[in-house]
């Protein structure tokens, strides 16, 4: 959600949310005005009063750690360091980032640059929040839609403990991972665990898909209204290996002003239904 530090906790409570993700600055611009120390302190206090769960910052959309433009790479690293600094000041669990597009360069070169950039970011950022790499849908030349590529990047970076992974249900579905049914979801998580390790998975972006399976297109839909569907999310929310993770909505909303309370309530209802199924536990 948007709104900055001053509004985010109260807005989350209005929606019935238990966890939250937000931008610190407009996601389509490099402009960044860091919050004042007193605003960070007020956020920490308000979050504690509200007993709000995990807090995540989402990096701006201009960040590209994979492309050939070195000016953009430098600005991307600077932006991530700025976000991690604020994240440390407000006690955020992490900063979630899209790795970006190779933009015509060989994939191996792009992955090597991402790995090196991760090292630079963490060397300049204070201790605290994780740097969370988001799995992509495979749209265009985006890097990171195959688990193998994420594993290669982690290995080349030295796999610092602070580097974690965010999986997006719509991205997985679009990238050809069959997460809309229990068996396919199980195989997907088995593969992730073998290549990366489930210990690195710390948050899920819960989005239905506006486009069909294996389309390679990143288009989000409201929960249950897309190609994953209610049954798919019931399976996802009932999967024991995902049950304790925070789920973040990035959906258009029923009135196109989302995320909204209706989608939060849909997830909560599906979570309860999944927990009540025979053979599962709350």
C-alpha positions as protocol buffer text, in pm:
chain_id: "A"
residue {
  index: 1
  type: UNK
  ca { x: 0 y: 0 z: 0 }
}
residue {
  index: 2
  type: UNK
  ca { x: 94 y: 362 z: -43 }
}
residue {
  index: 3
  type: UNK
  ca { x: 67 y: 639 z: 215 }
}
residue {
  index: 4
  type: UNK
  ca { x: 405 y: 631 z: 381 }
}
residue {
  index: 5
  type: UNK
  ca { x: 492 y: 583 z: 746 }
}
residue {
  index: 6
  type: UNK
  ca { x: 227 y: 813 z: 886 }
}
residue {
  index: 7
  type: UNK
  ca { x: -73 y: 617 z: 755 }
}
residue {
  index: 8
  type: UNK
  ca { x: 37 y: 264 z: 689 }
}
residue {
  index: 9
  type: UNK
  ca { x: -43 y: 102 z: 1025 }
}
residue {
  index: 10
  type: UNK
  ca { x: -390 y: 252 z: 1054 }
}
residue {
  index: 11
  type: UNK
  ca { x: -463 y: 169 z: 691 }
}
residue {
  index: 12
  type: UNK
  ca { x: -359 y: -192 z: 749 }
}
residue {
  index: 13
  type: UNK
  ca { x: -591 y: -214 z: 1050 }
}
residue {
  index: 14
  type: UNK
  ca { x: -878 y: -71 z: 846 }
}
residue {
  index: 15
  type: UNK
  ca { x: -833 y: -355 z: 598 }
}
residue {
  index: 16
  type: UNK
  ca { x: -813 y: -622 z: 867 }
}
residue {
  index: 17
  type: UNK
  ca { x: -455 y: -699 z: 767 }
}
residue {
  index: 18
  type: UNK
  ca { x: -210 y: -885 z: 990 }
}
residue {
  index: 19
  type: UNK
  ca { x: 103 y: -792 z: 792 }
}
residue {
  index: 20
  type: UNK
  ca { x: 190 y: -509 z: 554 }
}
residue {
  index: 21
  type: UNK
  ca { x: 413 y: -409 z: 262 }
}
residue {
  index: 22
  type: UNK
  ca { x: 458 y: -53 z: 143 }
}
residue {
  index: 23
  type: UNK
  ca { x: 670 y: 186 z: -60 }
}
residue {
  index: 24
  type: UNK
  ca { x: 871 y: 463 z: 102 }
}
residue {
  index: 25
  type: UNK
  ca { x: 858 y: 673 z: -215 }
}
residue {
  index: 26
  type: UNK
  ca { x: 670 y: 682 z: -547 }
}
residue {
  index: 27
  type: UNK
  ca { x: 766 y: 353 z: -716 }
}
residue {
  index: 28
  type: UNK
  ca { x: 808 y: 504 z: -1062 }
}
residue {
  index: 29
  type: UNK
  ca { x: 1065 y: 770 z: -967 }
}
residue {
  index: 30
  type: UNK
  ca { x: 1417 y: 780 z: -826 }
}
residue {
  index: 31
  type: UNK
  ca { x: 1328 y: 1072 z: -600 }
}
residue {
  index: 32
  type: UNK
  ca { x: 1369 y: 981 z: -234 }
}
residue {
  index: 33
  type: UNK
  ca { x: 1310 y: 1187 z: 77 }
}
residue {
  index: 34
  type: UNK
  ca { x: 1410 y: 980 z: 380 }
}
residue {
  index: 35
  type: UNK
  ca { x: 1168 y: 994 z: 672 }
}
residue {
  index: 36
  type: UNK
  ca { x: 1274 y: 1189 z: 977 }
}
residue {
  index: 37
  type: UNK
  ca { x: 1401 y: 997 z: 1281 }
}
residue {
  index: 38
  type: UNK
  ca { x: 1096 y: 1107 z: 1481 }
}
residue {
  index: 39
  type: UNK
  ca { x: 865 y: 968 z: 1210 }
}
residue {
  index: 40
  type: UNK
  ca { x: 1047 y: 635 z: 1220 }
}
residue {
  index: 41
  type: UNK
  ca { x: 1015 y: 626 z: 1599 }
}
residue {
  index: 42
  type: UNK
  ca { x: 643 y: 707 z: 1576 }
}
residue {
  index: 43
  type: UNK
  ca { x: 595 y: 423 z: 1329 }
}
residue {
  index: 44
  type: UNK
  ca { x: 770 y: 175 z: 1559 }
}
residue {
  index: 45
  type: UNK
  ca { x: 551 y: 286 z: 1849 }
}
residue {
  index: 46
  type: UNK
  ca { x: 227 y: 271 z: 1648 }
}
residue {
  index: 47
  type: UNK
  ca { x: 311 y: -71 z: 1507 }
}
residue {
  index: 48
  type: UNK
  ca { x: 375 y: -206 z: 1856 }
}
residue {
  index: 49
  type: UNK
  ca { x: 48 y: -60 z: 1985 }
}
residue {
  index: 50
  type: UNK
  ca { x: -141 y: -222 z: 1697 }
}
residue {
  index: 51
  type: UNK
  ca { x: 40 y: -558 z: 1733 }
}
residue {
  index: 52
  type: UNK
  ca { x: 92 y: -555 z: 1357 }
}
residue {
  index: 53
  type: UNK
  ca { x: 285 y: -853 z: 1225 }
}
residue {
  index: 54
  type: UNK
  ca { x: 574 y: -857 z: 976 }
}
residue {
  index: 55
  type: UNK
  ca { x: 649 y: -531 z: 792 }
}
residue {
  index: 56
  type: UNK
  ca { x: 809 y: -523 z: 448 }
}
residue {
  index: 57
  type: UNK
  ca { x: 926 y: -244 z: 223 }
}
residue {
  index: 58
  type: UNK
  ca { x: 899 y: -290 z: -153 }
}
residue {
  index: 59
  type: UNK
  ca { x: 1178 y: -142 z: -364 }
}
residue {
  index: 60
  type: UNK
  ca { x: 1085 y: 100 z: -641 }
}
residue {
  index: 61
  type: UNK
  ca { x: 1008 y: -44 z: -984 }
}
residue {
  index: 62
  type: UNK
  ca { x: 1298 y: 138 z: -1152 }
}
residue {
  index: 63
  type: UNK
  ca { x: 1553 y: -84 z: -980 }
}
residue {
  index: 64
  type: UNK
  ca { x: 1738 y: -304 z: -1231 }
}
residue {
  index: 65
  type: UNK
  ca { x: 2031 y: -508 z: -1101 }
}
residue {
  index: 66
  type: UNK
  ca { x: 2057 y: -717 z: -1420 }
}
residue {
  index: 67
  type: UNK
  ca { x: 2072 y: -470 z: -1710 }
}
residue {
  index: 68
  type: UNK
  ca { x: 2374 y: -331 z: -1898 }
}
residue {
  index: 69
  type: UNK
  ca { x: 2318 y: 36 z: -1806 }
}
residue {
  index: 70
  type: UNK
  ca { x: 2573 y: 102 z: -1532 }
}
residue {
  index: 71
  type: UNK
  ca { x: 2419 y: 435 z: -1432 }
}
residue {
  index: 72
  type: UNK
  ca { x: 2089 y: 260 z: -1360 }
}
residue {
  index: 73
  type: UNK
  ca { x: 2276 y: -14 z: -1175 }
}
residue {
  index: 74
  type: UNK
  ca { x: 2446 y: 242 z: -951 }
}
residue {
  index: 75
  type: UNK
  ca { x: 2118 y: 421 z: -882 }
}
residue {
  index: 76
  type: UNK
  ca { x: 1950 y: 85 z: -812 }
}
residue {
  index: 77
  type: UNK
  ca { x: 2213 y: -7 z: -554 }
}
residue {
  index: 78
  type: UNK
  ca { x: 2184 y: 337 z: -394 }
}
residue {
  index: 79
  type: UNK
  ca { x: 1805 y: 306 z: -377 }
}
residue {
  index: 80
  type: UNK
  ca { x: 1821 y: -35 z: -212 }
}
residue {
  index: 81
  type: UNK
  ca { x: 2073 y: 87 z: 44 }
}
residue {
  index: 82
  type: UNK
  ca { x: 1844 y: 381 z: 125 }
}
residue {
  index: 83
  type: UNK
  ca { x: 1548 y: 148 z: 173 }
}
residue {
  index: 84
  type: UNK
  ca { x: 1749 y: -92 z: 391 }
}
residue {
  index: 85
  type: UNK
  ca { x: 1863 y: 199 z: 608 }
}
residue {
  index: 86
  type: UNK
  ca { x: 1505 y: 307 z: 670 }
}
residue {
  index: 87
  type: UNK
  ca { x: 1403 y: -55 z: 712 }
}
residue {
  index: 88
  type: UNK
  ca { x: 1659 y: -89 z: 991 }
}
residue {
  index: 89
  type: UNK
  ca { x: 1529 y: 231 z: 1154 }
}
residue {
  index: 90
  type: UNK
  ca { x: 1167 y: 109 z: 1160 }
}
residue {
  index: 91
  type: UNK
  ca { x: 1234 y: -256 z: 1239 }
}
residue {
  index: 92
  type: UNK
  ca { x: 1113 y: -388 z: 902 }
}
residue {
  index: 93
  type: UNK
  ca { x: 1170 y: -754 z: 829 }
}
residue {
  index: 94
  type: UNK
  ca { x: 1303 y: -687 z: 482 }
}
residue {
  index: 95
  type: UNK
  ca { x: 1309 y: -504 z: 150 }
}
residue {
  index: 96
  type: UNK
  ca { x: 1155 y: -692 z: -142 }
}
residue {
  index: 97
  type: UNK
  ca { x: 1306 y: -626 z: -485 }
}
residue {
  index: 98
  type: UNK
  ca { x: 1252 y: -731 z: -846 }
}
residue {
  index: 99
  type: UNK
  ca { x: 1589 y: -824 z: -996 }
}
residue {
  index: 100
  type: UNK
  ca { x: 1521 y: -649 z: -1326 }
}
residue {
  index: 101
  type: UNK
  ca { x: 1571 y: -722 z: -1694 }
}
residue {
  index: 102
  type: UNK
  ca { x: 1881 y: -843 z: -1880 }
}
residue {
  index: 103
  type: UNK
  ca { x: 1793 y: -606 z: -2167 }
}
residue {
  index: 104
  type: UNK
  ca { x: 1968 y: -796 z: -2441 }
}
residue {
  index: 105
  type: UNK
  ca { x: 2273 y: -924 z: -2253 }
}
residue {
  index: 106
  type: UNK
  ca { x: 2342 y: -1296 z: -2197 }
}
residue {
  index: 107
  type: UNK
  ca { x: 2161 y: -1439 z: -1897 }
}
residue {
  index: 108
  type: UNK
  ca { x: 2485 y: -1560 z: -1739 }
}
residue {
  index: 109
  type: UNK
  ca { x: 2626 y: -1205 z: -1743 }
}
residue {
  index: 110
  type: UNK
  ca { x: 2305 y: -1065 z: -1600 }
}
residue {
  index: 111
  type: UNK
  ca { x: 2302 y: -1315 z: -1314 }
}
residue {
  index: 112
  type: UNK
  ca { x: 2667 y: -1248 z: -1233 }
}
residue {
  index: 113
  type: UNK
  ca { x: 2596 y: -875 z: -1215 }
}
residue {
  index: 114
  type: UNK
  ca { x: 2297 y: -930 z: -986 }
}
residue {
  index: 115
  type: UNK
  ca { x: 2510 y: -1141 z: -753 }
}
residue {
  index: 116
  type: UNK
  ca { x: 2782 y: -876 z: -740 }
}
residue {
  index: 117
  type: UNK
  ca { x: 2524 y: -602 z: -682 }
}
residue {
  index: 118
  type: UNK
  ca { x: 2381 y: -792 z: -387 }
}
residue {
  index: 119
  type: UNK
  ca { x: 2726 y: -791 z: -229 }
}
residue {
  index: 120
  type: UNK
  ca { x: 2763 y: -418 z: -283 }
}
residue {
  index: 121
  type: UNK
  ca { x: 2420 y: -342 z: -138 }
}
residue {
  index: 122
  type: UNK
  ca { x: 2479 y: -546 z: 176 }
}
residue {
  index: 123
  type: UNK
  ca { x: 2827 y: -402 z: 227 }
}
residue {
  index: 124
  type: UNK
  ca { x: 2682 y: -50 z: 241 }
}
residue {
  index: 125
  type: UNK
  ca { x: 2358 y: -119 z: 427 }
}
residue {
  index: 126
  type: UNK
  ca { x: 2325 y: -141 z: 806 }
}
residue {
  index: 127
  type: UNK
  ca { x: 2255 y: -472 z: 977 }
}
residue {
  index: 128
  type: UNK
  ca { x: 1894 y: -571 z: 1016 }
}
residue {
  index: 129
  type: UNK
  ca { x: 1640 y: -616 z: 737 }
}
residue {
  index: 130
  type: UNK
  ca { x: 1677 y: -894 z: 484 }
}
residue {
  index: 131
  type: UNK
  ca { x: 1724 y: -826 z: 115 }
}
residue {
  index: 132
  type: UNK
  ca { x: 1442 y: -1031 z: -36 }
}
residue {
  index: 133
  type: UNK
  ca { x: 1464 y: -1134 z: -401 }
}
residue {
  index: 134
  type: UNK
  ca { x: 1128 y: -1168 z: -571 }
}
residue {
  index: 135
  type: UNK
  ca { x: 1069 y: -1453 z: -815 }
}
residue {
  index: 136
  type: UNK
  ca { x: 948 y: -1311 z: -1149 }
}
residue {
  index: 137
  type: UNK
  ca { x: 687 y: -1423 z: -1404 }
}
residue {
  index: 138
  type: UNK
  ca { x: 936 y: -1442 z: -1691 }
}
residue {
  index: 139
  type: UNK
  ca { x: 792 y: -1142 z: -1872 }
}
residue {
  index: 140
  type: UNK
  ca { x: 1026 y: -995 z: -2133 }
}
residue {
  index: 141
  type: UNK
  ca { x: 1385 y: -1052 z: -2028 }
}
residue {
  index: 142
  type: UNK
  ca { x: 1320 y: -1044 z: -1656 }
}
residue {
  index: 143
  type: UNK
  ca { x: 1573 y: -1235 z: -1447 }
}
residue {
  index: 144
  type: UNK
  ca { x: 1470 y: -1480 z: -1179 }
}
residue {
  index: 145
  type: UNK
  ca { x: 1165 y: -1668 z: -1309 }
}
residue {
  index: 146
  type: UNK
  ca { x: 1337 y: -2007 z: -1283 }
}
residue {
  index: 147
  type: UNK
  ca { x: 1445 y: -2144 z: -948 }
}
residue {
  index: 148
  type: UNK
  ca { x: 1774 y: -2249 z: -1107 }
}
residue {
  index: 149
  type: UNK
  ca { x: 1856 y: -1885 z: -1184 }
}
residue {
  index: 150
  type: UNK
  ca { x: 1782 y: -1772 z: -830 }
}
residue {
  index: 151
  type: UNK
  ca { x: 2000 y: -2056 z: -701 }
}
residue {
  index: 152
  type: UNK
  ca { x: 2284 y: -1950 z: -932 }
}
residue {
  index: 153
  type: UNK
  ca { x: 2261 y: -1591 z: -811 }
}
residue {
  index: 154
  type: UNK
  ca { x: 2264 y: -1699 z: -447 }
}
residue {
  index: 155
  type: UNK
  ca { x: 2566 y: -1921 z: -502 }
}
residue {
  index: 156
  type: UNK
  ca { x: 2758 y: -1650 z: -690 }
}
residue {
  index: 157
  type: UNK
  ca { x: 2678 y: -1395 z: -418 }
}
residue {
  index: 158
  type: UNK
  ca { x: 2818 y: -1619 z: -149 }
}
residue {
  index: 159
  type: UNK
  ca { x: 2462 y: -1681 z: -22 }
}
residue {
  index: 160
  type: UNK
  ca { x: 2465 y: -1430 z: 267 }
}
residue {
  index: 161
  type: UNK
  ca { x: 2214 y: -1519 z: 537 }
}
residue {
  index: 162
  type: UNK
  ca { x: 2042 y: -1183 z: 485 }
}
residue {
  index: 163
  type: UNK
  ca { x: 1938 y: -1273 z: 130 }
}
residue {
  index: 164
  type: UNK
  ca { x: 1591 y: -1430 z: 129 }
}
residue {
  index: 165
  type: UNK
  ca { x: 1325 y: -1513 z: -131 }
}
residue {
  index: 166
  type: UNK
  ca { x: 969 y: -1394 z: -196 }
}
residue {
  index: 167
  type: UNK
  ca { x: 746 y: -1615 z: -411 }
}
residue {
  index: 168
  type: UNK
  ca { x: 449 y: -1461 z: -592 }
}
residue {
  index: 169
  type: UNK
  ca { x: 161 y: -1698 z: -670 }
}
residue {
  index: 170
  type: UNK
  ca { x: 71 y: -1519 z: -995 }
}
residue {
  index: 171
  type: UNK
  ca { x: 436 y: -1513 z: -1106 }
}
residue {
  index: 172
  type: UNK
  ca { x: 479 y: -1883 z: -1030 }
}
residue {
  index: 173
  type: UNK
  ca { x: 165 y: -1969 z: -1225 }
}
residue {
  index: 174
  type: UNK
  ca { x: 266 y: -1753 z: -1522 }
}
residue {
  index: 175
  type: UNK
  ca { x: 619 y: -1897 z: -1517 }
}
residue {
  index: 176
  type: UNK
  ca { x: 488 y: -2250 z: -1555 }
}
residue {
  index: 177
  type: UNK
  ca { x: 489 y: -2376 z: -1197 }
}
residue {
  index: 178
  type: UNK
  ca { x: 157 y: -2563 z: -1141 }
}
residue {
  index: 179
  type: UNK
  ca { x: 68 y: -2411 z: -804 }
}
residue {
  index: 180
  type: UNK
  ca { x: -310 y: -2407 z: -860 }
}
residue {
  index: 181
  type: UNK
  ca { x: -352 y: -2772 z: -760 }
}
residue {
  index: 182
  type: UNK
  ca { x: -212 y: -2960 z: -459 }
}
residue {
  index: 183
  type: UNK
  ca { x: 13 y: -3210 z: -638 }
}
residue {
  index: 184
  type: UNK
  ca { x: 172 y: -2947 z: -861 }
}
residue {
  index: 185
  type: UNK
  ca { x: 216 y: -2712 z: -566 }
}
residue {
  index: 186
  type: UNK
  ca { x: 387 y: -2988 z: -371 }
}
residue {
  index: 187
  type: UNK
  ca { x: 627 y: -3064 z: -657 }
}
residue {
  index: 188
  type: UNK
  ca { x: 699 y: -2691 z: -695 }
}
residue {
  index: 189
  type: UNK
  ca { x: 794 y: -2657 z: -330 }
}
residue {
  index: 190
  type: UNK
  ca { x: 1000 y: -2976 z: -347 }
}
residue {
  index: 191
  type: UNK
  ca { x: 1197 y: -2827 z: -637 }
}
residue {
  index: 192
  type: UNK
  ca { x: 1241 y: -2495 z: -456 }
}
residue {
  index: 193
  type: UNK
  ca { x: 1366 y: -2675 z: -146 }
}
residue {
  index: 194
  type: UNK
  ca { x: 1612 y: -2884 z: -347 }
}
residue {
  index: 195
  type: UNK
  ca { x: 1758 y: -2589 z: -538 }
}
residue {
  index: 196
  type: UNK
  ca { x: 1735 y: -2304 z: -286 }
}
residue {
  index: 197
  type: UNK
  ca { x: 1603 y: -2428 z: 47 }
}
residue {
  index: 198
  type: UNK
  ca { x: 1270 y: -2350 z: 206 }
}
residue {
  index: 199
  type: UNK
  ca { x: 1455 y: -2178 z: 489 }
}
residue {
  index: 200
  type: UNK
  ca { x: 1514 y: -1885 z: 253 }
}
residue {
  index: 201
  type: UNK
  ca { x: 1144 y: -1843 z: 171 }
}
residue {
  index: 202
  type: UNK
  ca { x: 1013 y: -1575 z: 408 }
}
residue {
  index: 203
  type: UNK
  ca { x: 708 y: -1416 z: 241 }
}
residue {
  index: 204
  type: UNK
  ca { x: 448 y: -1490 z: -28 }
}
residue {
  index: 205
  type: UNK
  ca { x: 281 y: -1240 z: -258 }
}
residue {
  index: 206
  type: UNK
  ca { x: -75 y: -1371 z: -284 }
}
residue {
  index: 207
  type: UNK
  ca { x: -216 y: -1273 z: -622 }
}
residue {
  index: 208
  type: UNK
  ca { x: -452 y: -1448 z: -859 }
}
residue {
  index: 209
  type: UNK
  ca { x: -352 y: -1449 z: -1226 }
}
residue {
  index: 210
  type: UNK
  ca { x: -538 y: -1258 z: -1495 }
}
residue {
  index: 211
  type: UNK
  ca { x: -360 y: -1466 z: -1761 }
}
residue {
  index: 212
  type: UNK
  ca { x: -348 y: -1843 z: -1828 }
}
residue {
  index: 213
  type: UNK
  ca { x: -94 y: -2091 z: -1697 }
}
residue {
  index: 214
  type: UNK
  ca { x: 261 y: -2070 z: -1835 }
}
residue {
  index: 215
  type: UNK
  ca { x: 185 y: -1744 z: -2021 }
}
residue {
  index: 216
  type: UNK
  ca { x: 499 y: -1567 z: -1899 }
}
residue {
  index: 217
  type: UNK
  ca { x: 290 y: -1254 z: -1840 }
}
residue {
  index: 218
  type: UNK
  ca { x: 270 y: -1065 z: -1509 }
}
residue {
  index: 219
  type: UNK
  ca { x: -94 y: -962 z: -1462 }
}
residue {
  index: 220
  type: UNK
  ca { x: -256 y: -977 z: -1119 }
}
residue {
  index: 221
  type: UNK
  ca { x: -623 y: -1048 z: -1043 }
}
residue {
  index: 222
  type: UNK
  ca { x: -834 y: -1045 z: -728 }
}
residue {
  index: 223
  type: UNK
  ca { x: -827 y: -1362 z: -518 }
}
residue {
  index: 224
  type: UNK
  ca { x: -1054 y: -1625 z: -675 }
}
residue {
  index: 225
  type: UNK
  ca { x: -1136 y: -1420 z: -984 }
}
residue {
  index: 226
  type: UNK
  ca { x: -842 y: -1537 z: -1196 }
}
residue {
  index: 227
  type: UNK
  ca { x: -697 y: -1856 z: -1337 }
}
residue {
  index: 228
  type: UNK
  ca { x: -564 y: -1982 z: -1003 }
}
residue {
  index: 229
  type: UNK
  ca { x: -912 y: -1957 z: -854 }
}
residue {
  index: 230
  type: UNK
  ca { x: -1055 y: -2021 z: -511 }
}
residue {
  index: 231
  type: UNK
  ca { x: -964 y: -2389 z: -516 }
}
residue {
  index: 232
  type: UNK
  ca { x: -606 y: -2301 z: -603 }
}
residue {
  index: 233
  type: UNK
  ca { x: -573 y: -2059 z: -314 }
}
residue {
  index: 234
  type: UNK
  ca { x: -739 y: -2304 z: -79 }
}
residue {
  index: 235
  type: UNK
  ca { x: -461 y: -2549 z: -171 }
}
residue {
  index: 236
  type: UNK
  ca { x: -191 y: -2283 z: -133 }
}
residue {
  index: 237
  type: UNK
  ca { x: -317 y: -2169 z: 206 }
}
residue {
  index: 238
  type: UNK
  ca { x: -354 y: -2530 z: 320 }
}
residue {
  index: 239
  type: UNK
  ca { x: 1 y: -2630 z: 225 }
}
residue {
  index: 240
  type: UNK
  ca { x: 179 y: -2698 z: 558 }
}
residue {
  index: 241
  type: UNK
  ca { x: 512 y: -2560 z: 431 }
}
residue {
  index: 242
  type: UNK
  ca { x: 351 y: -2222 z: 358 }
}
residue {
  index: 243
  type: UNK
  ca { x: 108 y: -2200 z: 648 }
}
residue {
  index: 244
  type: UNK
  ca { x: 326 y: -1994 z: 881 }
}
residue {
  index: 245
  type: UNK
  ca { x: 444 y: -1745 z: 618 }
}
residue {
  index: 246
  type: UNK
  ca { x: 303 y: -1393 z: 578 }
}
residue {
  index: 247
  type: UNK
  ca { x: 88 y: -1348 z: 266 }
}
residue {
  index: 248
  type: UNK
  ca { x: 87 y: -1004 z: 101 }
}
residue {
  index: 249
  type: UNK
  ca { x: -184 y: -894 z: -142 }
}
residue {
  index: 250
  type: UNK
  ca { x: -95 y: -700 z: -458 }
}
residue {
  index: 251
  type: UNK
  ca { x: -435 y: -719 z: -624 }
}
residue {
  index: 252
  type: UNK
  ca { x: -639 y: -455 z: -811 }
}
residue {
  index: 253
  type: UNK
  ca { x: -926 y: -461 z: -561 }
}
residue {
  index: 254
  type: UNK
  ca { x: -1294 y: -514 z: -634 }
}
residue {
  index: 255
  type: UNK
  ca { x: -1333 y: -140 z: -697 }
}
residue {
  index: 256
  type: UNK
  ca { x: -988 y: -107 z: -861 }
}
residue {
  index: 257
  type: UNK
  ca { x: -858 y: 65 z: -548 }
}
residue {
  index: 258
  type: UNK
  ca { x: -699 y: -241 z: -398 }
}
residue {
  index: 259
  type: UNK
  ca { x: -570 y: -412 z: -207 }
}
residue {
  index: 260
  type: UNK
  ca { x: -899 y: -398 z: -18 }
}
residue {
  index: 261
  type: UNK
  ca { x: -1073 y: -550 z: 278 }
}
residue {
  index: 262
  type: UNK
  ca { x: -1270 y: -791 z: 57 }
}
residue {
  index: 263
  type: UNK
  ca { x: -954 y: -958 z: -68 }
}
residue {
  index: 264
  type: UNK
  ca { x: -810 y: -978 z: 283 }
}
residue {
  index: 265
  type: UNK
  ca { x: -1132 y: -1143 z: 399 }
}
residue {
  index: 266
  type: UNK
  ca { x: -1123 y: -1388 z: 108 }
}
residue {
  index: 267
  type: UNK
  ca { x: -775 y: -1502 z: 209 }
}
residue {
  index: 268
  type: UNK
  ca { x: -877 y: -1536 z: 572 }
}
residue {
  index: 269
  type: UNK
  ca { x: -1186 y: -1738 z: 480 }
}
residue {
  index: 270
  type: UNK
  ca { x: -985 y: -1968 z: 253 }
}
residue {
  index: 271
  type: UNK
  ca { x: -724 y: -2010 z: 526 }
}
residue {
  index: 272
  type: UNK
  ca { x: -997 y: -2119 z: 769 }
}
residue {
  index: 273
  type: UNK
  ca { x: -1149 y: -2355 z: 512 }
}
residue {
  index: 274
  type: UNK
  ca { x: -810 y: -2510 z: 439 }
}
residue {
  index: 275
  type: UNK
  ca { x: -737 y: -2558 z: 808 }
}
residue {
  index: 276
  type: UNK
  ca { x: -1074 y: -2732 z: 854 }
}
residue {
  index: 277
  type: UNK
  ca { x: -1015 y: -2988 z: 578 }
}
residue {
  index: 278
  type: UNK
  ca { x: -953 y: -3348 z: 688 }
}
residue {
  index: 279
  type: UNK
  ca { x: -586 y: -3428 z: 715 }
}
residue {
  index: 280
  type: UNK
  ca { x: -479 y: -3070 z: 784 }
}
residue {
  index: 281
  type: UNK
  ca { x: -413 y: -2884 z: 1107 }
}
residue {
  index: 282
  type: UNK
  ca { x: -463 y: -2522 z: 1200 }
}
